[in-house]
Amino acid sequence: MATTHDTLLENVRRYRERMKAQGFRQLSLWVPDTRSPKFAEECRRQSRLAARQDSESDILDFLDTAVSDIEGWEP
């Protein structure tokens, strides 16, 4: 017996209702595509910039500052 499109939509709707009733919220995220050549190019660009820094301590200070707003972060 073939499942119809309407049946699939109904199953998805019920699943979402169950999850919502359990206190979950649906969330969609867009993240960088690590398989993309553009991603690799940007990684190389940022790595070159980091390599040109005067000292490692400058980079570490920058990273500590960047993550200091993250709750629970302890450098």
Order of alpha helices (4+ residues) and beta strands (2+ residues): alpha-alpha-alpha
